[in-house]
Amino acid sequence: MKNLTTTSSRLLASLFMLVLLFTAACGGKEGTVESVNQLYGTDSKTWKTDKEMDATGDKVKQTDAMEDQRVTFYANGQYNMMSGAQTMNGKYAFDQGAKTITMTPDGAAQSNTFSVVTLTDDKLTLKGTDGSELRLEKE
């Protein structure tokens, strides 16, 4: 009887570890900042708005225009933002160590720097200086 209990305990512990490992592996990569080439792929990558959160963490209701926004990052340090008929081009600089991206529109004297909260092959989360977040997904 003792061997059966010990064997059952080991089996249960092994099963628990397997479930724990599976959950950790599938739990997403929120908060992971991978390499810069995840931002632009092999040459370019287009990101579309998934959701936006205000500084308090509340979800911002997306308008049709917001849902149509696209940002394309190119391997050469250029970006293009499109929203309906409006387009903005510029340059970006990604700092892996600081986990920031600085975007400077063409012809602008000022740039915008965002904290990169998540950067994986299919998710990009940018956090503004006011605490708001823009969550993007690969198109």
C-alpha positions as CSV (number, residue, x, y, z in Angstrom):
1,M,0.0,0.0,0.0
2,K,2.9,2.4,0.8
3,N,4.4,1.9,-2.7
4,L,1.1,2.7,-4.3
5,T,0.8,6.0,-2.3
6,T,4.4,7.0,-3.1
7,T,4.0,6.2,-6.8
8,S,0.7,8.1,-6.9
9,S,2.3,11.1,-5.2
10,R,5.2,11.1,-7.7
11,L,2.8,10.8,-10.6
12,L,0.7,13.6,-9.3
13,A,3.8,15.8,-8.7
14,S,5.1,15.0,-12.2
15,L,1.7,15.9,-13.7
16,F,1.6,19.1,-11.7
17,M,5.1,20.1,-13.0
18,L,4.0,19.3,-16.6
19,V,1.0,21.5,-16.3
20,L,3.1,24.3,-14.7
21,L,5.6,24.1,-17.5
22,F,2.9,24.1,-20.2
23,T,1.2,27.1,-18.6
24,A,4.5,29.0,-18.4
25,A,5.3,28.2,-22.0
26,C,1.9,29.2,-23.4
27,G,1.3,32.1,-21.0
28,G,2.3,34.7,-23.6
29,K,5.3,36.9,-23.6
30,E,3.8,40.1,-22.3
31,G,6.6,42.2,-20.9
32,T,9.3,40.6,-23.1
33,V,11.4,42.8,-25.3
34,E,13.1,40.8,-27.9
35,S,15.6,42.1,-30.5
36,V,15.0,45.0,-32.8
37,N,14.5,42.8,-35.9
38,Q,11.2,41.7,-34.3
39,L,10.1,45.3,-34.9
40,Y,10.8,45.3,-38.6
41,G,11.1,41.6,-39.6
42,T,13.5,40.9,-42.5
43,D,12.9,44.3,-44.3
44,S,9.7,45.8,-42.9
45,K,6.7,45.0,-40.7
46,T,3.3,46.6,-40.4
47,W,1.6,46.8,-37.0
48,K,-2.1,47.6,-36.5
49,T,-3.8,48.8,-33.3
50,D,-5.1,46.1,-31.0
51,K,-6.1,48.2,-28.1
52,E,-5.3,51.4,-26.3
53,M,-5.2,52.0,-22.5
54,D,-5.3,55.4,-20.8
55,A,-2.9,56.4,-18.0
56,T,-5.2,54.8,-15.4
57,G,-5.2,51.4,-17.3
58,D,-8.8,51.8,-18.6
59,K,-9.4,50.7,-22.2
60,V,-9.9,53.5,-24.7
61,K,-12.9,53.0,-27.0
62,Q,-11.5,52.6,-30.5
63,T,-13.0,54.7,-33.3
64,D,-13.0,53.5,-36.9
65,A,-10.1,55.8,-37.6
66,M,-8.1,54.4,-34.7
67,E,-8.8,50.8,-35.8
68,D,-7.5,51.7,-39.3
69,Q,-4.2,53.1,-38.0
70,R,-1.1,51.3,-39.2
71,V,2.6,51.8,-38.5
72,T,5.2,50.2,-40.7
73,F,8.8,50.0,-39.4
74,Y,11.6,49.5,-41.9
75,A,15.0,47.9,-41.4
76,N,16.7,51.2,-42.5
77,G,15.4,53.2,-39.5
78,Q,12.4,54.7,-41.3
79,Y,8.8,54.4,-40.3
80,N,5.4,55.2,-41.9
81,M,2.2,55.9,-40.0
82,M,-1.2,55.7,-41.9
83,S,-4.6,56.6,-40.6
84,G,-7.2,56.8,-43.3
85,A,-6.0,59.2,-45.9
86,Q,-3.4,60.7,-43.7
87,T,0.2,59.6,-43.8
88,M,3.3,60.5,-41.7
89,N,6.8,59.4,-42.4
90,G,9.9,59.7,-40.1
91,K,12.9,58.1,-38.5
92,Y,13.0,55.9,-35.4
93,A,15.8,54.7,-33.1
94,F,15.3,51.6,-31.0
95,D,17.4,51.3,-27.8
96,Q,17.3,47.7,-26.7
97,G,19.1,48.2,-23.4
98,A,16.8,51.1,-22.3
99,K,13.8,49.4,-23.9
100,T,12.8,52.6,-25.7
101,I,11.9,53.7,-29.2
102,T,12.3,57.3,-30.3
103,M,10.2,58.4,-33.3
104,T,10.9,61.7,-35.2
105,P,8.5,62.7,-37.9
106,D,10.0,64.1,-41.0
107,G,10.4,67.9,-40.8
108,A,9.7,68.0,-37.0
109,A,12.0,69.5,-34.5
110,Q,10.7,67.3,-31.6
111,S,10.7,63.5,-31.3
112,N,8.5,61.2,-29.2
113,T,10.1,58.6,-27.0
114,F,8.1,55.6,-25.8
115,S,8.9,52.8,-23.5
116,V,8.8,49.4,-25.2
117,V,6.9,47.2,-22.8
118,T,6.5,44.2,-25.1
119,L,8.2,43.4,-28.4
120,T,7.8,39.9,-29.9
121,D,7.2,38.6,-33.4
122,D,3.5,39.5,-33.3
123,K,3.0,41.9,-30.3
124,L,4.2,45.4,-29.7
125,T,3.2,47.5,-26.7
126,L,4.4,51.1,-26.4
127,K,4.0,53.2,-23.2
128,G,3.9,57.0,-23.4
129,T,5.4,59.3,-20.8
130,D,1.9,59.9,-19.4
131,G,1.5,56.2,-18.7
132,S,-0.9,55.5,-21.6
133,E,-0.3,52.3,-23.6
134,L,-0.8,51.4,-27.2
135,R,-0.9,47.7,-27.9
136,L,-0.2,46.7,-31.5
137,E,-0.3,43.4,-33.3
138,K,1.4,42.3,-36.5
139,E,-0.8,42.7,-39.5
